[in-house]
């Protein structure tokens, strides 16, 4: 990295600060709004400084929910979202690393056709196959369940491809050394390949967790019971009210709460995440 | 302790490419066998077949009296050292060496004593807890060796283990490998493309070319009596000067009527005006001089009008002859000199270079 001197360095910093302000200001407003009285916001008199209702609003949001539109404490919604996001992230990683292992290290009939079929599913995200997927999930009686929320989203061509690319960079000699050392296919996978994939798995986990957390369309379709709502669906429902004022402080508090788990995951796994993306040494 | 015998071993790849075309080699118990040849000659393939990493298309591989063609690498009782070491990057040095033992269900106390012993021999004791990436090239090389010796296998297989090291370390490790092999007295097969490594390490030298064995034997015997022009030019540096013999009178002068190619090693020339009885003299124009201290290489071309022995389109450019003389005294560039070699120093080969002709 080049160390810039004097003026140019300040310019760089100013640009960065402008960028931060653009990203952070709406988040700040959301937080401020979540600590105000609803009547104040409805009158358009919201101040730019946090109000005095922080504990009250967050208590109501987490444990009670809105009085009208959703009827469900946001704490429960967060739990639903968390379970779904974790199932999707862990499930995707587990399935794709195993299928990538099969495709890279084993010679079996129709290996390449199978690989191409997996590859083609890249072109078929949930939105495209939503009707048949819904039908299957409904026929299997998985509506309003964690399995229904996560299973259809678990198969992942992207993650399979990523692990395939990674496995192909692992030197063949490692496999050969393992064979000579008496390690069978399962042992090689468990003792050598998995530990080497650790950073890749971490990077993928961050991406997939956020992806799962942010799911909207699919949970909206297959959950009808209030206690199975996810937080993304909940926020949307809170905003649309027919005969009452939107409870903006609660909406904003929910939005702030919805941001926390992804932020937490990124902060905790940042080191591994960056290493997983840039690491070359095997 | 085991003999390794290859009987008419063949390897044909699915595409039809024939990598090994029938190889017969017998490595005695405790012997150090070196497979040497240019890249693509099949030496690594052959080694990997012995290891069980490549399937055998035809013939038999016999390790210690057991045909191992269909046996898994882990059950052949061999250990292999790879060119890039193939250490497990996420395991400590200790675990790298212990892995193969633990997979065989050995007791932890026995594992520890074996690894500690290997670490002591290889001077790795202070590094047992480090990861491979924290080691230098030479240290990684020693860990790879350690991983092989803790197993106490019947056969060591080395696949160009020194080619990733710098020149100085390579020489040091070469000596270490030889000492270690002598001490353990384990049958070893070693693949290299470096003829110097091959000469210094081998009890049995196998020179390979194009999937076939050109010559098998003691390294010095091969050096003194190369069986083909390929071996003659591959073993020895700088390579043997090879010239095709054109005129019939030369053939009669050398006492051989069916010889087609004459070979003379650079060190067998003497700068002199006299023709030794039965020997040959070449008139040369000095083109270049290389001084390396203890010896000097003179690169000369044979003058056209005096050319009685035509050039061979082999290792040397047409008409070029390398002469190696002791010390650093050398004739100036451009000078015309005469070099001679005695009858005993001449190597005669058939015209296609495939057969050696003894006078």
Interface residues (C-beta under 8 A of the other chain):
Chain A: X171 X173 X174 X176 X177 X179 X180 X181 X182 X183 X187 X191 X192 X195 X196 X198 X281 X282
Chain B: X51 X52 X53 X72 X73 X74 X78 X79 X80 X82 X83 X84 X85 X86 X87 X88 X89 X90 X99 X100 X103 X104 X133 X147
